[in-house]
């Protein structure tokens, strides 16, 4: 699941500045006076391949009235939504009564919280943080958000710990194969969930936006454990106005990241639209297995069915490895066979392959179609091994791999997919080159070599490059 990080603290401690640094944007207004941020603002960040959601909030003082009270309510709601809380304090202003009030409230909520001492530039960071140890938090993060200092080291410590704890928690709470049902509003996601469960488990109504939160439903079918995840519909960004709908979209994106297999539901009567393609792109970026379910297939005549099939085949040509099912969630036609596709996708996503098998496939592929030449030298790919699952990651070692063309990478992906019989899931490749240990080494001449070189220059002889001598231990 994508971590949600809430930034809380007094007014003007630098929450919006940190928000912009973590999301690499300028979405939050920044100015040197308190109270500028009023509504909570959501943004997506990406650090070393790890995605996360950041929530910027208004300042808390403890004596809010009027609009300030509403700002405080928004901030506390962000804390409830968050996976982890970053409590920002001002290293220049020192500890205040407002900081103590916020720290006390965070302790009562029981949310994982970390202390972040901002504005430590221009002073000794340890001295700036000394006042805040009395709040009782673990070792604080010392940063200067306006100069982007200390943020990388903070994320290095935070994100791996969140990911590890969250993976263990998901395995305990939601066993078996996790299936995410996603799509636009009112395409029949909740109806499909009820049909796959065999009971009316979630609310179904002919109105967009019936489902507001992601619903996790563990169950068992024919001895296999599953967890179905019913999600809220995702509309185009310009049509999203309600705050609750914005949070519903975040929960949907988290559910995609949480699932093993994602079923994208498309309305056959409306056809494939751009928003469906955006959702497919997000599923592929998350590396999740994908099944396309074209719903509301009942009641359509032969001409309309042929038109929809042609459109799906043409616009989803890049998804030739994903199974496509034409179903009626309302009447149950075509729903049962999707479990076979789910099993194949899960098996492919979690597969383990031996290094010698992957290397043999790589050697056969390069023998059949050699990599191109770069600056008169042939690119060499030496061996391959598996680097991860869900999605499968194959690491290929060689030289000049940075110059490998995209077309050849696609050739390797198609070859590995065909030989390994991978279905429904994307395969990610990582190419690692071998570094020359002498690439940046300066060749120092001995005194005797320098004298010989000077004599050769005087006599006009061709200067030979001296041989490098290994250092004696």
C-alpha positions in Angstrom: 0.0 0.0 0.0 1.2 3.5 -0.8 2.3 5.2 2.5 0.4 8.4 3.4 2.6 11.0 5.2 0.8 13.9 7.0 2.8 17.1 7.8 1.5 18.8 11.0 2.8 21.5 13.2 2.3 25.1 14.2 1.8 27.8 11.6 4.8 29.0 9.6 7.2 26.1 10.6 7.8 25.1 6.9 5.2 22.4 6.2 4.3 23.7 2.8 8.0 24.1 1.9 8.6 20.5 2.9 5.5 19.4 1.0 6.9 21.0 -2.2 10.3 19.4 -1.7 8.9 16.0 -1.1 6.5 16.1 -4.1 9.0 18.0 -6.3 6.4 20.6 -7.1 5.2 24.1 -6.3 1.6 23.1 -5.6 1.6 24.6 -2.1 1.8 28.3 -1.6 4.8 29.4 0.5 5.2 32.8 2.1 6.8 34.1 5.3 3.6 34.7 7.3 1.4 32.2 9.3 -2.0 30.9 8.3 -1.4 30.7 4.5 -2.4 27.0 4.2 -6.1 26.4 5.2 -7.4 23.3 3.4 -5.3 20.1 3.5 -3.5 19.5 0.2 -2.6 16.1 -1.3 0.5 15.4 -3.4 2.3 12.4 -4.7 6.0 11.9 -4.2 8.5 9.3 -5.6 11.8 8.6 -4.0 14.1 5.9 -5.3 11.2 4.1 -6.9 9.1 4.2 -3.7 5.8 6.2 -4.2 4.0 7.9 -1.3 1.3 10.5 -0.7 2.0 13.7 1.2 -0.7 15.8 3.0 0.0 19.4 3.7 -2.1 20.8 6.6 -2.9 24.2 8.2 -1.1 25.2 11.4 -2.3 24.1 14.9 -2.1 26.5 17.8 -4.5 25.1 20.4 -6.8 28.2 20.7 -8.5 28.1 17.3 -11.7 30.0 16.7 -13.8 30.6 13.6 -11.9 29.7 10.4 -8.9 28.6 12.4 -11.0 25.9 14.1 -12.0 24.6 10.7 -8.3 24.5 9.7 -7.5 22.6 12.9 -10.3 20.1 12.1 -8.8 19.6 8.6 -5.3 19.0 10.1 -6.6 16.4 12.6 -8.5 14.6 9.8 -5.2 14.4 7.9 -3.6 12.7 10.9 -6.4 10.1 10.9 -5.9 9.4 7.2 -2.1 9.1 7.5 0.1 6.1 7.7 2.7 8.1 9.5 2.9 11.7 10.8 5.8 14.1 10.5 5.6 16.7 13.3 7.4 19.8 12.2 8.9 22.3 14.7 10.9 25.5 14.2 14.5 25.2 15.2 15.0 28.9 15.3 11.9 29.7 17.5 12.6 26.8 19.9 10.1 24.9 21.9 6.7 26.5 22.5 3.5 25.7 24.3 1.9 25.0 21.0 4.5 22.3 20.2 3.8 20.6 23.5 0.1 20.7 22.9 0.5 19.0 19.4 2.9 16.4 20.8 0.5 15.5 23.6 -2.4 15.1 21.1 -0.3 12.9 18.8 0.5 10.6 21.7 -3.1 10.2 22.5 -4.0 9.3 19.0 -1.4 6.6 19.0 -0.3 7.3 15.4 3.4 6.6 14.4 4.9 10.1 14.5 8.4 11.4 14.0 9.8 14.8 15.1 11.3 17.0 12.3 13.3 20.0 13.4 13.2 22.5 10.4 15.1 25.7 9.8 18.4 24.4 11.1 20.4 26.2 8.4 22.8 28.9 9.8 23.1 27.3 13.2 24.4 24.1 14.9 21.7 21.5 14.2 22.3 19.7 17.5 21.9 22.9 19.4 18.7 23.8 17.5 17.3 20.3 18.4 18.3 20.3 22.0 15.1 22.0 23.3 12.8 19.4 21.6 14.2 16.3 23.2 11.9 17.0 26.2 8.9 16.1 23.9 9.8 12.4 24.2 10.2 11.5 20.5 12.9 9.3 19.1 16.0 10.8 17.4 14.6 13.8 15.5 15.2 14.5 11.8 17.2 17.8 11.3 16.4 19.5 8.0 16.4 22.8 6.2 13.4 22.5 3.9 14.0 25.7 2.1 17.5 24.5 1.0 16.4 20.8 0.5 18.9 19.8 3.2 18.5 16.6 5.2 15.3 15.5 3.4 16.9 12.7 1.5 18.4 11.1 4.6 15.0 11.5 6.3 13.3 9.5 3.5 16.1 7.0 3.5 15.2 6.1 7.1 11.4 6.5 6.9 10.3 4.7 3.7 12.0 1.3 4.1 10.7 1.0 7.6 7.2 1.8 6.5 7.3 -0.6 3.5 8.6 -3.5 5.6 6.0 -3.0 8.4 3.2 -2.5 5.9 4.1 -5.7 4.0 4.0 -7.8 7.2 0.7 -6.2 8.2 -0.9 -6.9 4.8 0.1 -10.5 4.8 -1.4 -11.0 8.2 -4.7 -9.2 7.6 -5.4 -10.1 4.0 -4.2 -13.7 3.2 -4.2 -15.4 -0.2 -4.5 -13.7 -3.6 -5.5 -10.0 -3.3 -7.7 -8.9 -6.3 -8.3 -5.2 -6.8 -11.5 -4.1 -8.8 -10.9 -0.7 -10.3 -12.6 1.5 -13.0 -14.5 4.6 -13.6 -17.7 5.4 -11.6 -20.8 3.4 -12.3 -19.2 0.7 -14.6 -20.3 -2.1 -12.3 -17.4 -2.7 -9.9 -19.5 -3.4 -6.8 -21.9 -5.6 -8.8 -18.9 -7.7 -10.0 -17.6 -8.0 -6.4 -21.0 -9.3 -5.3 -21.2 -11.7 -8.2 -17.7 -13.1 -7.5 -18.6 -13.5 -3.8 -21.9 -15.0 -4.5 -23.7 -12.7 -2.1 -24.8 -9.0 -1.8 -21.8 -7.9 0.2 -21.4 -4.2 -0.9 -24.0 -1.6 -1.7 -25.0 -1.4 -5.4 -27.0 1.6 -6.8 -27.4 3.1 -10.2 -25.6 6.3 -9.3 -21.9 7.2 -9.7 -20.0 7.5 -6.4 -21.9 4.9 -4.4 -18.6 3.4 -3.1 -16.5 6.0 -1.3 -13.8 3.9 0.4 -11.9 0.8 -0.5 -13.5 -2.3 1.0 -11.4 -5.4 1.7 -13.3 -8.7 1.7 -11.4 -11.9 2.6 -13.1 -15.1 1.5 -12.3 -18.7 0.4 -13.2 -20.4 -2.9 -12.5 -24.1 -3.7 -9.8 -24.2 -1.0 -8.0 -21.1 -2.2 -8.0 -17.9 0.0 -8.8 -14.6 -1.7 -9.2 -10.9 -0.7 -11.4 -8.8 -3.0 -10.9 -5.1 -2.9 -13.8 -3.0 -4.1 -12.7 0.6 -4.8 -14.2 4.0 -5.6 -14.5 5.1 -9.2 -11.8 7.4 -10.5 -13.0 10.3 -12.6 -11.0 12.8 -14.6 -9.1 15.3 -12.4 -11.0 18.3 -13.6 -14.3 16.7 -12.5 -13.1 15.9 -9.0 -14.3 18.7 -6.6 -15.3 17.1 -3.3 -12.5 16.6 -0.7 -14.0 13.2 0.2 -13.7 12.1 -3.5 -10.1 13.2 -3.6 -9.4 10.9 -0.6 -11.4 8.1 -2.3 -9.0 8.3 -5.3 -6.0 8.1 -3.0 -7.5 5.0 -1.4 -8.1 3.5 -4.9 -4.5 4.1 -5.9 -3.4 2.5 -2.6 -5.6 -0.5 -3.3 -3.9 -1.0 -6.7 -0.5 -1.0 -5.0 -1.8 -3.4 -2.4 -3.2 -6.0 -4.9 -1.6 -8.9 -6.5 -4.0 -8.9 -9.5 -6.0 -5.9 -10.7 -9.3 -6.3 -12.7 -10.0 -3.2 -14.7 -13.8 -2.9 -15.4 -14.8 -1.1 -18.6 -18.4 -0.2 -19.6 -19.1 -1.9 -22.9 -21.8 0.5 -23.8 -19.6 3.6 -23.4 -16.5 1.9 -24.9 -12.9 2.4 -24.0 -12.2 6.0 -22.9 -9.0 7.9 -22.1 -9.6 7.6 -18.3 -9.5 3.8 -18.7 -6.1 4.2 -20.4 -4.9 6.4 -17.5 -5.9 3.7 -15.0 -4.1 1.1 -17.0 -1.0 3.2 -17.0 -1.1 3.5 -13.2 -1.5 -0.3 -12.9 1.5 -0.9 -15.1 3.6 1.7 -13.3 2.7 -0.1 -10.0 3.9 -3.4 -11.7 0.6 -5.2 -11.0 -0.9 -8.1 -13.0 -3.9 -6.9 -15.1 -7.1 -8.4 -16.3 -9.5 -6.4 -18.5 -13.2 -7.0 -17.9 -15.6 -5.5 -20.4 -18.9 -5.3 -18.4 -22.6 -4.8 -19.4 -22.1 -7.2 -22.4 -25.7 -8.4 -22.1 -28.3 -6.7 -24.3 -25.9 -5.6 -26.9 -26.5 -6.6 -30.5 -23.9 -8.3 -32.7 -22.8 -5.1 -34.5 -22.1 -3.2 -31.3 -20.2 -6.1 -29.8 -18.0 -6.3 -32.9 -17.3 -2.6 -32.7 -16.4 -2.7 -29.0 -14.1 -5.8 -29.6 -12.4 -4.1 -32.4 -11.8 -0.9 -30.3 -10.4 -2.9 -27.4 -8.1 -4.9 -29.6 -6.8 -1.8 -31.4 -6.4 0.6 -28.4 -5.0 -2.1 -26.1 -2.6 -3.7 -28.6 0.2 -3.0 -26.1 -1.5 -5.3 -23.6 -1.4 -8.4 -25.7 -0.2 -10.4 -22.7 -3.3 -9.5 -20.5 -6.5 -11.6 -20.6 -9.6 -9.8 -21.7 -13.1 -11.0 -20.6 -16.5 -9.9 -21.9 -18.9 -10.3 -19.0 -22.2 -9.4 -17.5 -21.7 -8.8 -13.8 -25.4 -8.4 -13.3 -26.3 -11.8 -14.7 -23.0 -13.6 -14.0 -22.1 -14.6 -17.6 -18.3 -14.9 -18.1 -17.5 -14.1 -14.4 -16.5 -17.5 -13.2 -13.8 -18.1 -15.9 -11.9 -15.0 -14.6 -10.7 -17.0 -11.7 -8.5 -19.1 -14.1 -7.0 -15.8 -15.3 -6.5 -14.6 -11.8 -4.6 -17.9 -10.9 -2.4 -17.6 -14.0 -1.6 -13.9 -13.3 -0.7 -14.6 -9.6 1.5 -17.6 -10.5 3.4 -15.5 -13.1 3.8 -12.5 -10.8 5.1 -14.6 -7.9 7.2 -17.0 -9.9 10.8 -17.9 -9.0 13.4 -18.7 -11.7 16.9 -20.1 -11.3 19.8 -18.0 -12.5 21.1 -20.7 -14.9 17.8 -20.9 -16.7 17.5 -17.1 -17.1 21.1 -17.0 -18.3 20.5 -19.7 -20.9 17.4 -17.8 -22.2 19.6 -14.6 -22.5 22.3 -16.5 -24.3 19.9 -18.0 -26.8 18.2 -14.6 -27.4 21.5 -12.9 -28.1 22.7 -15.7 -30.3 19.5 -15.5 -32.4 19.6 -11.7 -32.6 22.8 -10.0 -31.5 22.8 -6.7 -29.7 23.9 -3.7 -31.9 27.4 -2.3 -32.1 28.2 1.0 -30.4 31.3 3.0 -31.5 32.7 -0.1 -33.2 32.2 -2.4 -30.2 29.5 -5.0 -29.8 27.3 -4.7 -26.7 27.8 -7.8 -24.6 25.1 -9.3 -22.3 26.8 -11.9 -20.0 24.3 -13.3 -17.6 20.9 -12.7 -16.0 19.3 -13.4 -12.6 16.0 -12.6 -10.8 15.8 -9.5 -8.8 12.3 -9.6 -7.3 8.7 -10.7 -7.7 5.3 -8.9 -8.1 6.3 -7.7 -10.6 9.0 -10.1 -11.8 12.4 -8.3 -12.1 15.2 -9.7 -14.2 18.6 -8.2 -13.8 20.9 -8.4 -16.8 24.7 -7.9 -16.5 26.9 -6.8 -19.4 28.9 -3.9 -20.8 27.7 -0.7 -22.5 24.2 -1.6 -21.3 23.4 2.2 -21.1 23.5 2.3 -24.9 21.1 -0.7 -25.4 18.2 0.5 -27.6 14.7 0.4 -26.5 13.7 -1.9 -29.4 16.2 -4.5 -28.2 15.0 -4.3 -24.6 11.4 -5.0 -25.9 12.8 -8.0 -27.9 14.3 -9.4 -24.7 11.1 -8.8 -22.8 9.0 -10.6 -25.4 11.5 -13.5 -25.6 11.6 -14.0 -21.8 7.8 -13.7 -21.6 7.3 -16.4 -24.3 9.8 -18.9 -23.0 8.9 -18.5 -19.3 5.1 -18.4 -20.2 4.4 -15.2 -18.2 0.8 -14.2 -18.3 -0.9 -11.0 -17.3 2.0 -9.3 -15.5 4.6 -6.9 -16.7 8.2 -7.9 -16.6 10.8 -5.3 -15.5 14.4 -5.4 -16.6 17.3 -3.9 -14.9 20.6 -3.6 -16.8 23.8 -3.3 -14.9 27.2 -2.6 -16.5 30.7 -3.7 -15.4 32.8 -0.7 -14.3 36.4 -0.4 -15.3 38.5 -0.1 -12.1 41.2 1.9 -14.0 38.8 4.3 -15.8 39.5 7.4 -13.6 43.0 6.4 -12.4 45.8 8.8 -13.2 48.9 7.1 -14.6 51.9 8.6 -12.7 55.4 8.3 -14.3 58.4 7.1 -12.3 61.5 9.5 -12.4 63.2 7.1 -14.9 60.2 7.1 -17.2 60.1 11.0 -17.1 63.8 11.2 -18.1 63.2 8.8 -21.0 60.1 10.7 -22.1 62.1 14.0 -22.2 64.9 12.4 -24.2 62.3 11.0 -26.7 60.7 14.4 -27.1 64.1 16.0 -27.8 65.0 13.4 -30.4 61.5 13.5 -32.0 60.7 9.8 -31.2 57.2 8.4 -30.8 56.4 8.3 -27.1 55.3 5.0 -25.8 52.8 4.8 -23.1 54.4 3.4 -19.9 53.1 0.3 -18.4 51.3 0.6 -15.1 53.1 -1.0 -12.1 51.1 -2.6 -9.4 51.7 -1.3 -5.9 53.7 -3.6 -3.6 52.0 -4.5 -0.4 
